[in-house]
Amino acid sequence: MPKIKTKRGAAKRFRKTGSGKFKRKKAYRSHILSTKDRKRKRRLRKPAYADKTNHRKLQRQMPYA
């Protein structure tokens, strides 16, 4: 059986935690930041976790994570 390739796009966007969850960055933090208030930008800094419904898809895309 050959090795399974990792989807590189998923590998760059997600990291697997010790408990098996997938950590991701929040959206809307890349540009046009002057119109967003300080509180909103501060909340966007913190990491988020991928939804449970996407867990199986992410597991298939990153088999060795």
C-alpha distances in whole Angstrom, upper triangle without the diagonal:
4,7,9,12,15,18,21,24,23,22,26,28,26,26,25,28,28,28,25,27,27,30,31,34,37,38,41,42,41,44,48,48,52,53,50,52,52,51,48,47,47,45,42,41,40,36,35,32,30,31,29,28,26,24,21,21,21,19,16,17,17,14,15,19
4,6,9,13,16,18,21,21,20,23,25,24,24,23,26,27,28,25,26,25,28,29,32,35,35,39,39,38,42,45,46,49,50,48,50,49,49,46,44,44,43,40,39,38,34,33,31,28,30,29,28,25,23,21,20,20,18,15,15,15,13,14,17
4,6,9,13,15,18,17,16,20,22,21,20,20,23,23,25,21,23,22,25,26,28,31,32,36,36,35,38,42,42,46,47,45,47,46,45,43,41,41,39,36,36,34,31,30,27,25,27,26,26,23,21,19,18,17,15,13,13,12,10,10,14
4,7,9,12,15,14,14,17,19,18,18,17,21,22,23,19,21,19,22,23,26,28,29,32,33,32,36,39,39,43,44,42,44,43,42,40,38,38,36,34,33,32,28,27,24,22,24,23,22,19,18,15,14,14,12,9,9,9,7,9,12
4,6,9,12,12,11,14,16,16,16,17,20,22,23,20,20,18,20,21,23,26,27,30,30,29,32,36,36,40,41,39,41,41,40,37,35,36,34,31,31,30,26,25,23,21,23,23,22,19,18,16,14,13,12,10,8,8,8,9,11
4,6,9,8,7,10,12,12,13,13,17,19,20,17,17,15,17,17,20,22,23,26,26,26,29,33,33,37,37,35,38,37,36,34,32,32,30,28,27,26,22,22,20,18,20,20,20,16,15,14,12,10,10,8,6,5,7,8,9
4,6,6,6,9,10,11,13,14,18,20,21,18,17,15,16,15,18,20,20,23,24,23,26,30,30,34,34,33,35,35,34,31,30,30,29,25,25,25,21,20,19,16,18,19,18,15,15,14,11,9,10,9,5,6,9,11,11
4,5,5,6,9,10,12,14,18,21,22,19,18,15,16,15,16,19,19,22,22,21,24,27,28,32,33,31,33,33,33,30,28,28,27,24,23,23,20,20,19,17,20,21,21,17,17,17,14,12,13,12,9,8,11,12,12
4,5,5,7,9,12,14,18,21,22,19,18,14,14,12,14,16,16,18,19,18,21,24,25,29,29,28,30,30,30,27,25,26,24,21,21,21,18,18,17,15,17,19,19,15,16,16,13,11,13,13,9,10,13,14,13
4,5,5,6,9,11,15,18,19,15,14,10,11,10,12,15,15,18,19,18,22,25,25,29,30,28,30,29,29,26,24,25,23,20,20,19,16,15,14,12,14,16,16,12,12,13,10,7,10,10,7,7,11,12,10
4,6,6,7,9,13,16,17,15,14,10,11,10,13,16,17,20,20,19,23,26,26,30,31,29,31,30,29,27,25,25,24,21,20,19,16,16,14,13,16,17,18,14,14,15,12,9,11,11,8,7,10,10,8
4,6,8,11,14,18,19,17,15,12,11,10,11,14,14,17,17,16,19,23,23,27,28,26,28,27,27,24,22,22,21,18,17,17,14,15,15,14,17,19,20,16,16,17,15,12,14,15,12,10,14,14,11
4,7,10,13,17,18,16,13,10,8,6,7,10,11,14,14,14,18,21,21,25,25,23,25,25,24,21,19,20,19,15,15,14,11,11,11,10,14,16,17,14,14,16,14,11,13,15,12,11,15,15,12
4,7,10,13,14,12,10,6,6,5,8,11,13,17,16,17,21,24,23,27,28,25,27,26,25,22,21,20,19,16,15,14,10,10,9,8,12,14,15,12,11,13,12,9,11,13,11,9,13,13,9
4,6,10,11,10,8,6,5,7,10,13,16,19,19,19,23,26,25,29,30,27,28,27,26,24,22,21,19,17,16,14,11,11,10,10,13,15,17,14,12,14,14,10,11,14,12,10,12,11,8
4,7,8,6,6,5,6,9,13,16,18,22,22,23,27,30,29,32,33,30,31,29,28,26,24,23,21,20,18,16,12,12,10,10,13,13,15,13,11,13,13,10,9,13,12,9,11,10,6
4,5,5,5,6,7,10,13,16,20,23,22,24,28,31,29,33,33,30,30,28,27,25,24,22,20,19,18,15,12,12,10,11,14,14,17,15,12,15,16,13,12,16,16,13,14,13,9
4,5,7,9,10,14,17,20,23,27,26,28,31,34,33,36,36,33,33,31,29,28,27,25,23,23,21,18,15,15,13,14,16,16,19,18,14,17,18,15,14,18,18,15,15,14,11
4,6,9,11,14,18,20,23,27,26,29,32,35,33,36,37,33,33,32,29,28,27,26,23,23,22,18,15,14,12,13,14,13,16,16,13,15,17,15,14,17,18,16,16,15,12
4,7,9,13,17,19,22,26,26,27,31,34,32,36,36,33,33,32,30,28,27,26,24,23,22,19,15,14,11,11,12,11,14,13,9,11,14,11,10,13,14,12,12,12,9
4,6,10,13,15,18,22,22,24,28,30,29,33,32,29,30,29,26,25,24,23,20,19,19,16,12,10,7,7,9,8,12,10,8,11,12,10,10,14,14,12,14,14,11
4,7,10,13,15,19,19,21,25,27,26,30,30,27,28,27,25,23,22,21,19,17,17,14,10,9,6,5,8,9,12,9,8,11,11,8,9,13,12,11,13,13,10
4,7,10,13,16,16,18,22,24,23,27,27,24,25,23,22,20,19,18,15,14,13,10,7,6,4,6,10,12,14,12,11,14,14,11,13,16,14,13,16,15,12
4,7,9,13,13,14,18,21,20,23,24,21,22,21,20,17,16,16,14,11,11,9,6,5,6,6,10,13,15,12,12,16,15,12,14,17,15,14,17,17,14
4,7,10,9,11,15,17,16,20,20,17,19,18,17,14,13,13,11,8,8,7,5,6,8,9,13,16,17,15,16,19,18,15,18,20,18,17,20,20,17
4,7,7,10,13,15,14,17,17,14,16,15,14,11,10,11,9,6,7,7,6,6,9,10,13,16,17,16,17,20,19,17,20,22,20,20,23,24,20
4,6,8,10,12,12,16,15,13,15,16,15,12,11,13,11,7,10,11,10,10,12,12,14,18,19,17,19,22,20,18,21,23,21,21,25,25,22
4,6,7,9,9,12,11,9,12,13,13,10,9,12,11,8,10,12,13,13,16,16,18,22,22,20,23,25,23,22,25,27,24,25,28,29,26
4,6,8,7,11,11,9,12,12,12,9,7,10,10,7,8,11,12,13,16,17,20,23,24,22,24,27,25,23,26,28,25,25,29,29,26
4,7,7,11,12,11,14,14,16,13,10,13,14,10,11,14,14,16,19,19,22,25,26,24,25,28,26,24,27,28,25,25,29,29,26
4,5,8,10,10,13,14,16,13,11,14,15,12,13,17,18,19,22,23,25,29,29,27,29,31,29,27,30,31,28,29,32,33,30
4,6,6,8,11,13,15,13,11,15,16,14,15,18,20,21,24,25,27,30,31,29,31,34,31,30,33,34,31,32,36,36,33
4,5,5,8,9,12,10,8,11,13,11,12,16,18,19,23,24,26,30,31,29,31,34,32,30,33,35,32,32,36,36,33
4,6,8,9,12,11,10,13,15,14,15,19,21,23,26,27,29,33,34,32,34,37,35,33,37,38,36,36,39,39,36
4,6,9,12,10,10,14,15,14,16,19,22,22,26,27,28,32,33,31,34,37,35,33,37,38,36,36,40,40,37
4,7,8,6,7,10,11,11,13,16,18,19,23,24,25,29,30,29,31,34,32,31,34,36,33,34,37,38,34
4,6,5,6,9,10,11,13,16,18,20,23,25,26,30,31,30,32,36,34,32,36,38,36,35,39,39,36
4,5,5,6,9,10,11,14,17,19,22,25,26,30,31,31,32,35,34,32,35,37,35,35,38,38,34
4,6,5,6,9,10,12,15,16,20,23,24,27,29,29,30,33,33,31,33,36,34,34,37,37,33
4,5,5,6,9,11,14,14,18,20,21,25,26,26,27,31,30,28,31,33,31,31,34,34,31
4,5,5,7,9,12,14,18,20,22,25,27,26,27,30,29,27,30,32,30,30,33,33,29
4,5,5,7,11,13,17,20,22,25,27,26,27,30,30,27,30,32,30,30,33,32,29
4,5,6,9,10,14,17,18,22,23,23,24,27,27,25,27,30,28,28,31,31,27
4,6,8,9,13,15,17,20,22,21,22,25,25,22,25,27,25,25,28,28,25
4,7,9,13,16,18,22,24,22,23,26,25,22,25,28,25,24,28,27,23
4,7,10,13,16,19,21,20,20,24,23,21,23,26,24,23,26,25,22
4,7,10,13,16,18,17,17,20,20,17,19,22,20,19,22,22,18
4,7,9,12,15,14,14,17,17,15,17,20,19,18,21,21,18
4,6,9,11,10,10,14,14,12,14,17,16,16,18,19,15
4,7,8,7,7,11,11,9,11,14,14,14,16,17,14
4,5,6,7,10,11,10,12,15,15,16,18,19,17
4,5,5,8,10,10,11,14,15,15,17,19,16
4,6,7,8,10,11,13,14,16,17,20,18
4,6,5,6,9,10,11,12,14,17,15
4,6,5,6,9,10,11,12,14,12
4,5,5,6,9,10,10,13,13
4,5,5,6,9,10,13,13
4,5,5,6,8,11,10
4,6,5,6,8,8
4,5,5,9,10
4,6,9,9
4,6,6
4,6
4
